[in-house]
Amino acid sequence: MTVLPVSANDVQPIGRPLKIAIAGGLQAVNVLLPAFHAVPNFQVVALAARNPDNLRAAAAQFGVPKVRAGWEPLAHDSEIDVVALALPAAIQAVAALRLAEVGKHLFCEKPLAATYADAERIVSTVAQMNRKAIVHFGFRFVSAFEAFRDIVRSGELGRPQLIKVEWLLSTRSDPSFTWNWKSDAAQGGGTFCLMASHVLDYLAWWFGDIRDMELLPSTIVRTRPDALTRLPKPVLADDTCNILMTLGDGVPASASISTALSVGANHRIRAWFEKGLLELSNHAGDDYYDGFRLSFQSGRLATKTPELTGKLVAATQASELITTRIGIAQRVAEALGRAIRTGEPAEPSLNAALSVQRWLEKGQRASSRWNPSERQIV
């Protein structure tokens, strides 16, 4: 399809709420719908999913007038300014490209696509059409993560020495869970794509671009029952991975991520600096955004202890004010609304998502345990 340029006068709808459609399943209904409904600059006018009957109760509850079968009708609806996508990465890549081509602003889940080439096409088309798009890297909007970034960038702890991330869960440890797209890396499933994408983004946000990476993926739950036949079906994605990286100015970093452990632990980031250890961790039952606390331990050779107490307390208190996925999604939605209204860049940007996509693909290709011909971990 030929992409036509859009006039700068068409970029910002003025004097009315931005009319948004939301496409997807549980994430769309349970998180994005209440989040966008709570933002005054948006009016949710349509919901879309493969099975629209699953959306009717939510549409009635939130007063959404239109329910559509699939995302495709949204491209032809001239009333819609923005589309929020909560789709598998491979489907999102097709939908986002088409919707951008017809001039819609976009709210996208991460990863942006299942391949770097598809992600690059989306970024290029959004820019060509002079539209705004944001990617749901929600950890950037957690106050404790923002405070961590500010401390790192201030340089008050000296040079970083070593970074270690642990994100260890048992959410998909039950082998009776039905096989779905999350079991297929080609569709954007697997722990590396779905969870490491967050980690790669916030590490680059804090410490600078990733310079190199080694990936060791594995699959603990190797089969899951087919949704129709209930027969065992091979899992074609990792549920556990270890990643070695070099960040910024040569800082060594590692990440251990799993969703299939018999006992879950927490999400913890430890960063050693010349003046001590800065730690960000949560021990809450929710595996995403709530309960994060910042702490600092002074180094043995530090001649002066940084005055971080006020920052640590303030960050923890602020994080406790927004503890749900809905609250974080609302902050991302507000950022997109501001970008559309003002014409300023949207953050987290598509370029950030493209950088993450590059490392997802490079990690998969470089891993000796990733078999691209069979799309599975060997």
Phi, psi and omega in degrees: 000138177283131179267123182263142179293152180249137179295144178299333179292343182269356189290318187243108170297128186249141171080012177206160176296150173287127183270123189237144170248147180238127183242131177145187184259241187298316179300320180296314185283317188277335185241301188291321180299305178296330179294308181291327178299330183276353182263117186302330183285355180242147171232115180283117185247350182203146170238147182217139176199163179302320176248095185294338179299332179289349184258348192293322180295316179294321178299318179293319181298320184259005178069035180272121189284335187241138173233127186236151177271100180086165183282339188303317180299339181294330181293336184259003183264106185289345179288335189275126176268322189227144172235129174260129185248130173230069188236158171306147189304319182294323178284319178302323181300318179291313183295313183298319180297312181295317182292324176294322180300328181263009169094021177272142166286157189227140165246117186243146171280169176251150352292161185297325183208182176267346178223156178295321182299318178293318179298320180297321179296321179296312181301315181296317183290318178301317179294317182295325181274000177058042179250171179250143176214146178227152181245139189279063170273081193293335182297336178296341184257004172277127188302322180294327177289322177295319179294321177302314179300315183297320179294316180299313185288337180291335182077005185290344177263002183083195183286140174291146183246322185199140179235132177227129178243135171232127176224093195237113187230167176239018188297332180239030180281342182285115183289352179277351176299136184292144174298131173214191185300335179292348177268006185229112181297330181294336177266002181097012179274179179098155183296321181298313181289313190281325185250318178297335177301320174298312185296314179299322180292310185287331175295317178294324178296323181277312195246000183101171187301147174289137182259323175202167187206145168232136184240133172236095181269157174208163180233114179280311177267103192270343174223154173221152182291136175296142185297330183263311186271341186066006177282151180298135180233131183300137173279127186252032179208162177281151167243000180213141176206149171242136185230131172251135184221161166239128185249153168045244184272029177100019180286125177285140181216154176216155177219132172245121188227134176206149172243004192234021180283153180294330177227121178283157180242261182200186174248114186224132175240124177242130180232116177271133178235173178303327184259002177148191186250122175256124185235137177234120185208156171230148179237018184279165180292326177291132185269012181244277198248350188262156173079016181283137179228144176258139175217159181221138176236121183292143180285155182297328185260006181291128180275342179216129181277125179298146179272085185252354189305311182298319180295319182293315180295314181298319180295318180294316180296318179295321179296327181287346179283330178237102188240005185241160176297326179296315180298319178292316178300326177296320178295321177294319178299318178298321178296320177295316179301318178297319181297319180293317183291320187265340185083000179284161179299145176271135177231133004291135189273166173295330178294323175297317178295324179293321177297316176300316181299322179300315182284331173299313182290318179296321179297317179296314183293327183277343184285129179289346182259002180258117183259098184293333180291326178256357178055044179210168178271131183252000000 
